[in-house]
Amino acid sequence: MAKNKKVVQLVWGIALVLAGIGVFYRIPQVMPKIEQIEQFSSIMVVIRFCFYFLGVLLIGGGAKKIYDNYRLPDK
């Protein structure tokens, strides 16, 4: 069971990193559409920061999960 949990944690970490990379890939494509929305045009700096921060958190969390998965020895 412990081996299965380790594999699941590794896959989850990889999924988080890929989701973070996907956020960075999509930001330039989505931002022009968001700028067209009148209510959001005045706070574009905040929205852009939030998207990039989300990407960093996803990549960081996934990298930590992958690192912890390899660092801990099997018991």
C-alpha positions as CSV (number, residue, x, y, z in Angstrom):
1,M,0.0,0.0,0.0
2,A,2.9,2.4,0.8
3,K,4.3,1.9,-2.7
4,N,1.0,2.6,-4.3
5,K,0.7,5.9,-2.2
6,K,4.1,6.9,-3.3
7,V,3.2,6.5,-7.0
8,V,0.0,8.4,-6.5
9,Q,1.9,11.3,-4.8
10,L,4.4,11.4,-7.6
11,V,1.7,11.5,-10.3
12,W,-0.1,14.2,-8.3
13,G,3.1,16.3,-8.1
14,I,3.6,16.0,-11.8
15,A,0.0,17.0,-12.5
16,L,0.5,20.1,-10.3
17,V,3.6,21.1,-12.2
18,L,2.0,20.6,-15.6
19,A,-1.1,22.6,-14.5
20,G,1.2,25.5,-13.4
21,I,3.0,25.4,-16.7
22,G,-0.3,25.4,-18.4
23,V,-1.3,28.5,-16.5
24,F,1.8,30.3,-17.7
25,Y,1.1,29.1,-21.3
26,R,-2.5,30.4,-21.2
27,I,-2.0,33.8,-19.6
28,P,-0.9,35.6,-22.8
29,Q,-3.9,34.1,-24.6
30,V,-6.5,34.9,-22.0
31,M,-5.5,38.4,-20.9
32,P,-6.7,40.3,-24.0
33,K,-10.1,38.7,-23.5
34,I,-10.2,39.7,-19.9
35,E,-9.1,43.3,-20.8
36,Q,-12.2,43.6,-23.0
37,I,-14.4,43.2,-20.0
38,E,-15.2,46.7,-18.8
39,Q,-15.3,45.9,-15.0
40,F,-11.8,44.3,-15.1
41,S,-10.0,46.9,-17.2
42,S,-9.0,49.1,-14.2
43,I,-7.5,46.2,-12.2
44,M,-5.6,44.4,-14.8
45,V,-2.3,44.5,-12.9
46,V,-4.0,42.7,-9.9
47,I,-5.5,40.1,-12.2
48,R,-2.2,39.5,-14.0
49,F,-0.4,39.2,-10.7
50,C,-3.0,36.7,-9.4
51,F,-2.7,34.5,-12.5
52,Y,1.1,34.4,-12.3
53,F,1.1,33.8,-8.6
54,L,-1.3,30.9,-9.1
55,G,1.1,29.4,-11.6
56,V,4.0,29.8,-9.3
57,L,2.1,28.2,-6.4
58,L,1.1,25.2,-8.6
59,I,4.6,24.7,-9.9
60,G,6.1,25.1,-6.4
61,G,3.6,22.8,-4.7
62,G,4.1,20.1,-7.4
63,A,7.9,20.4,-7.2
64,K,7.8,20.1,-3.4
65,K,5.6,17.0,-3.7
66,I,8.0,15.5,-6.2
67,Y,11.0,16.4,-4.1
68,D,9.5,15.0,-0.9
69,N,8.5,11.8,-2.7
70,Y,12.1,11.1,-3.8
71,R,13.8,12.4,-0.6
72,L,12.0,10.2,1.9
73,P,13.5,6.7,2.1
74,D,11.2,3.7,1.9
75,K,10.4,2.2,5.3
